[in-house]
Amino acid sequence: MLTYLLLTLFGPQLRLPTLWLSRVLAAVALGYLAIRLLGARAQWLWGLRNQLIAVYFSLSILPILLQLIMSGLALYLLYWHFGAYLVYADLEKRIEQVASTADTLTTAYALEIASTGTSAPVGVPSEPPPHTAIFLSAAQESLPGLKIEVGAGQELLARAADRRRLRFAGLVADHDALELRAVIERRVNGRQLIVSAEVPVTPQFVATLEPRLGPIEIVTTRLAQQARPPTFTYHSRGRALIALRQVQSAGRALAPRAHWFDYSVSGFARLDAVNLADVSNPAADVPVIVGYTARASQLNTRLLALVGEWGGVAVTALLVVGAMFVLIELAALAGCISLTRSITRAVNDLYQATRYVESGDFGHRIQIRHRDQLGALGESFNSMTASVSTLIAEQRQRQRLEHELAIAREVQAQLFPKEKPAVQGVEIEAVCRPARVVSGDYYDFLPLGPGRLGIALADISGKGISAALIMASLQAALRSQALFNGRGPGSTADIVARLNQHLCHSTGPDRFATFFYGVYDAQTHRLEYTNAGHPAPLCIAGQQVQRLSAGGTVLGLFDDRHYESQIIDIAPGSLLIAYSDGLTEAENPDGEEFGDQRVLDVALRLGQAPAGAVLKNLLEVVDQWTGPAELDDITLVVARF
């Protein structure tokens, strides 16, 4: 359908004989549209038999049609190129004749000047040298309108193809007039001799080009100034061209058909003529369209001239191979149709059996008629119905688990802080990205009074619901301990020690947690912290980096562990980055971990950027590092003081 529309829209501009091809494509398109408009497509294609018929049509009939269309297009392109080449080659031959004529006359003038000792002529002579009259008369017969000038055309020598020989030959456009022009320069007796030969492109001249073809026209064009010019245009090299002058061959008509399939071929080629108004600028050259129309039989005569009678043998062999291809496709279609009955019967039995299953009757069995793959399919269906009840029960169990996981995720989401802490001089951002539905990572912000903020970050061993439950227990214990005893000296170490005892008594021996807890005092600009085996957060002040690693071992393994706390001064503009190991252990496709150093590099590169920008950039860099690989739980807390 798209090809048909393109031919309809652009065929006239390209001047292609697309009537027969358009009719074939129109028949196919109308057949398809008829099915759609009758409203029978969905109903007709519901049956498997009809679907197979449509597939057989696509695999047999349609390939034949497409093969014929492709062969026709390929043959047409061959004719187009060959015909354009014949016209182009003849035109180049005429240009070379003009150049040869100018060269001969230049030699004659030079000999006459050298023999007589006279000065080189500078204008148009009254008559050519006497001994060149016969030559000039013969040249004018093959080149109608041939004109010789002496001293003219010097500006065209700037476009000479060979700078060592001052010689120009080619097409020249003078306004809308077109001519074949040759200019020769020689030095005679120390003076300059320039001879110009020109042949105007007239209907009489065009009629002499490749006389065994049909009508030929040469069109002088210019670039269209408007995006959509109202007149007829040619499209070449991405630009629209408007015809200035058309010169058609006089007295030439398209030859009659040699046989019923002797279609006409229209083609064109583009040449560039030197613009006489701006010779030195190649960009100002005038586009020239050379078009022709010929019969395929005429082109065949020229194309197979050297092959002779052997060309007919090759054509006959090609037709025989094409006929064999069509017969094989038709035989395949007949075999496919015979196979349709057995396939559709088996499918119908399966369909009826599914209706029984749909009604809840899992005891229905398909009758096996053939011991082939279709029979094995029926046996497989009978075996499947026996286990459908078990599959349904498993599906219901899975749905219950998914529902419970969704509830667990909603509950866990409520445990994270819903609002950012409002502490003067502290800008803080945090995020937790679980690897599964629920996460074992945990972060929290605790308001401990005016100007005091508690920051907690933990990573529970394992994943899934069990880690999430321990995380909820740890959060409850932390809030209880911190809000009860958040002001005493060394309170962070005491709180972490009590949390360690809590986990040892409430979890199994294979469960533990890394934990970081710090308390920031906005009045003293100090941070008191304890790190229980957690990846050391980074405290960055300008280019100085301090890793907060003081504390002790992880929580939940030994209930008699002693923990230490450390107090550090926080300079204005300092940045605190706390994270779980899911950030630094993220691996790229080569198995290389992201590492602490890359976290530090991102933070130093961002300088005094806000906490939100630092957090966003860290996550983007990690995502680019890992690509589509599955990640561990990632928790990240960024605070700008």
Stockholm file with secondary structure:
# STOCKHOLM 1.0

chainA/1-641         MLTYLLLTLFGPQLRLPTLWLSRVLAAVALGYLAIRLLGARAQWLWGLRNQLIAVYFSLSILPILLQLIMSGLALYLLYWHFGAYLVYADLEKRIEQVASTADTLTTAYALEIASTGTSAPVGVPSEPPPHTAIFLSAAQESLPGLKIEVGAGQELLARAADRRRLRFAGLVADHDALELRAVIERRVNGRQLIVSAEVPVTPQFVATLEPRLGPIEIVTTRLAQQARPPTFTYHSRGRALIALRQVQSAGRALAPRAHWFDYSVSGFARLDAVNLADVSNPAADVPVIVGYTARASQLNTRLLALVGEWGGVAVTALLVVGAMFVLIELAALAGCISLTRSITRAVNDLYQATRYVESGDFGHRIQIRHRDQLGALGESFNSMTASVSTLIAEQRQRQRLEHELAIAREVQAQLFPKEKPAVQGVEIEAVCRPARVVSGDYYDFLPLGPGRLGIALADISGKGISAALIMASLQAALRSQALFNGRGPGSTADIVARLNQHLCHSTGPDRFATFFYGVYDAQTHRLEYTNAGHPAPLCIAGQQVQRLSAGGTVLGLFDDRHYESQIIDIAPGSLLIAYSDGLTEAENPDGEEFGDQRVLDVALRLGQAPAGAVLKNLLEVVDQWTGPAELDDITLVVARF
#=GR chainA/1-641 SS CHHHHHHHHHHHHHTCCCHHHHHHHHHHHHHHHHHHHTTCHHHHTTSHHHHHHHHHIIIIIHHHHHHHHHHHHHHHHHHHHHHHHHHHHHHHHHHHHHHHHHHHHHHHHHHHHHHHCCCCCCSCCSSCCGGGHHHHHHHHHHSTTCEEEESCCGGGGGGCSCTTSCEEEEEEEETTEEEEEEEEEEEETTEEEEEEEEEECCHHHHHTSSTTSSCEEEEEEEECSSSSCSSCEEEETTEEEEEEEEEECTTCCCCCCSSTTCCEEEEEEEEEEEETTSTTCGGGCEEEEEEEEEEHHHHHHHHTTTTTTHHHHHHHHHHHHHHHHHHHHHHHHHHHHHHHHHHHHHHHHHHHHHHHHHTTCTTCCCCCCCSSHHHHHHHHHHHHHHHHHHHHHHHHHHHHHHHHHHHHHHHHHHHSCSSCCCCTTCEEEEEEECSSSSCSEEEEEEECSTTEEEEEEEEESSCHHHHHHHHHHHHHHHHHHHHHSCSSTTHHHHHHHHHHHHHHHHSCTTCCEEEEEEEEETTTTEEEEEEEBCCCCEEEETTEEEECCCEESCBTSCTTCCCCCEEEECCTTCEEEEECHHHHTCBCTTSCBCHHHHHHHHHHHHTTCCHHHHHHHHHHHHHHHHTTSCCCCEEEEEEEC
#=GC SS_cons         CHHHHHHHHHHHHHTCCCHHHHHHHHHHHHHHHHHHHTTCHHHHTTSHHHHHHHHHIIIIIHHHHHHHHHHHHHHHHHHHHHHHHHHHHHHHHHHHHHHHHHHHHHHHHHHHHHHHCCCCCCSCCSSCCGGGHHHHHHHHHHSTTCEEEESCCGGGGGGCSCTTSCEEEEEEEETTEEEEEEEEEEEETTEEEEEEEEEECCHHHHHTSSTTSSCEEEEEEEECSSSSCSSCEEEETTEEEEEEEEEECTTCCCCCCSSTTCCEEEEEEEEEEEETTSTTCGGGCEEEEEEEEEEHHHHHHHHTTTTTTHHHHHHHHHHHHHHHHHHHHHHHHHHHHHHHHHHHHHHHHHHHHHHHHHTTCTTCCCCCCCSSHHHHHHHHHHHHHHHHHHHHHHHHHHHHHHHHHHHHHHHHHHHSCSSCCCCTTCEEEEEEECSSSSCSEEEEEEECSTTEEEEEEEEESSCHHHHHHHHHHHHHHHHHHHHHSCSSTTHHHHHHHHHHHHHHHHSCTTCCEEEEEEEEETTTTEEEEEEEBCCCCEEEETTEEEECCCEESCBTSCTTCCCCCEEEECCTTCEEEEECHHHHTCBCTTSCBCHHHHHHHHHHHHTTCCHHHHHHHHHHHHHHHHTTSCCCCEEEEEEEC
//
